[in-house]
Amino acid sequence: MPQSPKTVRRRELRTRRREIAAGRATGRDAEALARGAGDLLDRLRLGPGAVVLSYESITGEPPTGAMNTALVARGVRVLVPDTLEDLDLDWHDLAESDPGAARLGLDAPGLADLVLAPGLTVDADGTRMGQGGGCYDKALPRRRAGVPVVVLLHPGELDDDPLPREEHDVPVDAVLTADGLTVLRPGALDR
């Protein structure tokens, strides 16, 4: 049975990510992403009390630990996902000591002022390709209109070639890497 174009592309992207991640200085990338996220908050005029959806990176992904810590230190409420059995996302406040007891529910994206999302790649039109579970395809439409979505990638993962886009794919506004911010949808980050 032939594989879908997205399945084939994901396999290629995972191989590329492993190669890129192996050559990255994780500590420097973590610091750069923390600075970049701080600059992004300043650009969006988001200060203490703002709510940011983020995530806790796994091995090979751009490192989010220092960034999340820096956001919390700025007084930002950082919400991170818990993946449910049906691959939908529940959320908890990163500052809570017992995440399981403090789940915020599926509609927590509606609280967000900014979304920092994972992905394997994004193309110039803002099409994001994730791991294939559809978690963020379900979660992103729950945010308020106009709340920007910025995908964290390694340098070199922004795609020059168009990606396959399906009806449920939510276009993203920008990409943040350790090398800086790339705005994909003009005006999306202007406030």
VEXLUM-739910 format. One record per residue (C-alpha): residue number from 0; residue in one letter; x, y, z. Coordinates in nm, 3 decimals, m for minus. Each point is the difference from the previous one (the first is absolute). Layout:
nr;rest;c1;c2;c3
NUM;A;X;Y;Z;
...
//
This chain:
nr;rest;c1;c2;c3
0;M;0.000;0.000;0.000;
1;P;0.151;0.338;m0.099;
2;Q;0.075;0.245;0.278;
3;S;m0.156;0.347;0.005;
4;P;0.216;0.298;m0.103;
5;K;m0.008;0.124;0.361;
6;T;0.122;m0.335;0.136;
7;V;0.289;m0.008;m0.246;
8;R;0.087;0.364;0.072;
9;R;m0.010;m0.056;0.378;
10;R;0.246;m0.285;m0.029;
11;E;0.237;0.226;m0.195;
12;L;m0.047;0.283;0.252;
13;R;0.071;m0.225;0.298;
14;T;0.325;m0.111;m0.164;
15;R;0.092;0.364;m0.069;
16;R;m0.084;0.097;0.359;
17;R;0.225;m0.273;0.144;
18;E;0.286;0.124;m0.217;
19;I;m0.056;0.367;0.086;
20;A;m0.050;m0.064;0.373;
21;A;0.320;m0.205;0.020;
22;G;0.199;0.302;m0.114;
23;R;m0.166;0.261;0.224;
24;A;0.134;0.141;0.327;
25;T;m0.305;m0.062;0.217;
26;G;0.102;0.242;0.277;
27;R;0.059;0.288;m0.240;
28;D;m0.321;m0.078;m0.187;
29;A;m0.194;m0.005;0.328;
30;E;0.134;0.344;0.096;
31;A;m0.067;0.139;m0.348;
32;L;m0.360;m0.127;0.003;
33;A;m0.053;0.153;0.344;
34;R;0.124;0.337;m0.128;
35;G;m0.205;m0.033;m0.317;
36;A;m0.317;m0.078;0.192;
37;G;0.064;0.301;0.226;
38;D;0.045;0.223;m0.305;
39;L;m0.322;m0.143;m0.143;
40;L;m0.190;0.085;0.319;
41;D;0.138;0.354;m0.017;
42;R;m0.103;0.030;m0.364;
43;L;m0.352;m0.117;0.085;
44;R;m0.007;0.222;0.313;
45;L;m0.073;m0.299;0.222;
46;G;0.108;0.043;0.359;
47;P;m0.069;m0.152;0.339;
48;G;m0.330;m0.182;0.009;
49;A;0.008;m0.091;m0.369;
50;V;m0.072;m0.364;m0.087;
51;V;0.227;m0.193;m0.235;
52;L;m0.064;m0.351;m0.125;
53;S;0.333;m0.177;m0.026;
54;Y;0.121;m0.358;0.035;
55;E;0.273;m0.202;0.164;
56;S;0.241;m0.110;m0.271;
57;I;0.122;m0.354;m0.043;
58;T;0.341;m0.114;m0.121;
59;G;0.075;0.133;m0.347;
60;E;m0.250;0.286;0.014;
61;P;0.108;0.362;0.048;
62;P;0.053;0.027;0.379;
63;T;m0.283;0.178;0.181;
64;G;0.103;m0.037;0.366;
65;A;0.198;0.326;0.034;
66;M;m0.259;0.186;m0.206;
67;N;m0.289;m0.120;0.215;
68;T;0.193;0.087;0.317;
69;A;0.078;0.349;m0.134;
70;L;m0.366;0.055;m0.091;
71;V;m0.112;m0.098;0.350;
72;A;0.267;0.231;0.148;
73;R;m0.154;0.287;m0.201;
74;G;m0.334;m0.064;0.170;
75;V;m0.153;m0.182;m0.296;
76;R;m0.234;m0.290;0.061;
77;V;0.138;m0.289;m0.207;
78;L;m0.243;m0.278;m0.086;
79;V;0.137;m0.328;m0.133;
80;P;m0.191;m0.296;m0.145;
81;D;m0.077;m0.344;0.131;
82;T;m0.077;m0.237;m0.287;
83;L;m0.319;m0.198;0.053;
84;E;m0.073;m0.350;m0.129;
85;D;m0.195;0.138;m0.297;
86;L;0.299;0.227;m0.083;
87;D;m0.185;0.314;0.106;
88;L;0.177;0.238;0.237;
89;D;m0.088;0.090;0.355;
90;W;0.214;0.272;0.158;
91;H;0.159;0.085;0.332;
92;D;0.183;0.301;0.140;
93;L;0.373;m0.068;m0.004;
94;A;0.033;0.170;0.339;
95;E;m0.233;m0.251;0.169;
96;S;0.175;m0.261;0.212;
97;D;m0.260;m0.269;m0.080;
98;P;m0.095;0.026;m0.368;
99;G;m0.246;m0.289;0.017;
100;A;m0.205;0.168;0.269;
101;A;m0.008;0.334;m0.179;
102;R;m0.113;m0.087;m0.349;
103;L;m0.161;0.291;m0.181;
104;G;m0.196;m0.190;m0.264;
105;L;m0.017;m0.013;m0.377;
106;D;m0.110;0.363;m0.031;
107;A;0.310;0.145;0.170;
108;P;0.132;0.129;m0.337;
109;G;m0.278;0.258;0.025;
110;L;0.197;0.159;0.287;
111;A;0.315;0.048;m0.206;
112;D;0.149;0.329;m0.119;
113;L;0.271;m0.184;m0.197;
114;V;0.053;m0.359;m0.113;
115;L;0.352;m0.146;m0.024;
116;A;m0.055;m0.330;m0.180;
117;P;0.218;m0.294;m0.100;
118;G;0.043;m0.119;m0.355;
119;L;0.231;m0.185;m0.234;
120;T;m0.008;0.275;m0.260;
121;V;m0.198;0.297;m0.129;
122;D;m0.011;0.132;m0.356;
123;A;m0.002;0.361;m0.120;
124;D;m0.382;0.003;m0.007;
125;G;m0.021;m0.096;0.368;
126;T;m0.093;m0.363;m0.051;
127;R;0.126;m0.191;0.303;
128;M;0.081;m0.368;m0.002;
129;G;0.008;m0.166;0.340;
130;Q;0.057;m0.357;0.113;
131;G;m0.325;m0.124;m0.154;
132;G;m0.223;m0.058;0.302;
133;G;m0.223;0.300;m0.069;
134;C;0.027;0.132;0.357;
135;Y;0.061;0.360;m0.102;
136;D;m0.249;m0.026;m0.287;
137;K;m0.260;m0.045;0.273;
138;A;0.142;0.254;0.246;
139;L;0.088;0.299;m0.221;
140;P;m0.357;0.075;m0.113;
141;R;m0.095;0.041;0.368;
142;R;0.210;0.316;0.038;
143;R;m0.156;0.345;m0.030;
144;A;0.002;0.166;m0.342;
145;G;0.319;0.196;m0.061;
146;V;0.214;m0.185;0.254;
147;P;0.330;m0.063;m0.181;
148;V;0.145;m0.347;m0.047;
149;V;0.380;m0.022;m0.012;
150;V;0.165;m0.336;m0.069;
151;L;0.336;m0.083;0.157;
152;L;0.244;m0.162;m0.242;
153;H;0.371;m0.059;m0.032;
154;P;0.184;0.227;m0.244;
155;G;m0.027;m0.167;m0.340;
156;E;m0.345;m0.152;0.058;
157;L;m0.205;0.279;m0.162;
158;D;m0.103;m0.156;m0.331;
159;D;0.049;0.167;m0.338;
160;D;m0.234;m0.246;m0.170;
161;P;m0.377;0.013;0.052;
162;L;m0.134;m0.261;0.240;
163;P;m0.321;m0.194;m0.054;
164;R;m0.281;0.191;0.173;
165;E;m0.332;m0.150;0.098;
166;E;m0.318;0.180;0.098;
167;H;0.062;m0.050;0.373;
168;D;0.357;0.141;m0.011;
169;V;0.015;0.335;0.179;
170;P;0.252;0.237;m0.160;
171;V;0.261;0.134;0.240;
172;D;0.126;0.358;0.020;
173;A;0.372;m0.032;0.061;
174;V;0.292;m0.229;0.076;
175;L;0.245;0.048;0.287;
176;T;0.341;m0.169;m0.014;
177;A;0.323;0.054;0.190;
178;D;0.094;0.229;m0.290;
179;G;m0.304;0.225;0.043;
180;L;m0.359;0.066;m0.101;
181;T;m0.139;m0.041;m0.352;
182;V;m0.342;0.159;m0.052;
183;L;m0.204;m0.189;m0.259;
184;R;m0.327;0.190;0.010;
185;P;0.062;0.375;m0.020;
186;G;m0.184;0.194;0.268;
187;A;m0.072;m0.307;0.214;
188;L;0.244;0.114;0.270;
189;D;m0.071;0.372;m0.023;
190;R;m0.190;0.144;0.293;
//
